[in-house]
């Protein structure tokens, strides 16, 4: 099964070259407190995972993914 980080990475790579038109969309600042925290879930094979988001600033955040012995940032 493909892990979450590879799905996110492939999505990021495929859309990172597309620059939105200034007239169609605009960056809107959000409250970082609404998006930081820890989320847990389970894959179809009953393996659990955890995603922790912190240090949000503009378009950047620190994201920690853990599943079993695998930890990625």
C-alpha positions, 0 to 999 in steps of 0.5 A, spaced: 500 500 500 502 506 498 503 511 504 500 517 505 507 521 504 508 518 497 501 520 495 502 527 498 509 528 494 506 526 488 500 531 488 505 536 490 509 535 484 504 535 479 501 541 481 507 545 484 508 548 477 501 551 476 501 558 478 494 561 480 492 567 476 491 573 480 484 575 478 482 568 480 485 566 486 488 570 492 492 567 498 488 568 504 491 568 511 488 563 516 488 562 523 494 557 524 491 554 531 485 551 527 490 547 522 495 545 527 494 538 532 494 531 531 490 526 527 490 519 527 487 514 522 487 506 520 489 503 513 485 498 510 489 493 513 488 495 520 495 499 521 494 505 524 498 512 523 498 519 526 499 526 523 502 531 527 502 539 524 505 544 528 509 551 527 504 553 521 507 560 518 504 562 511 505 556 506 509 552 511 508 548 516 512 542 520 508 535 519 510 529 522 507 522 519 508 516 523 506 509 522 509 503 526 516 504 526 516 509 520 517 516 522 517 522 516 517 529 516 
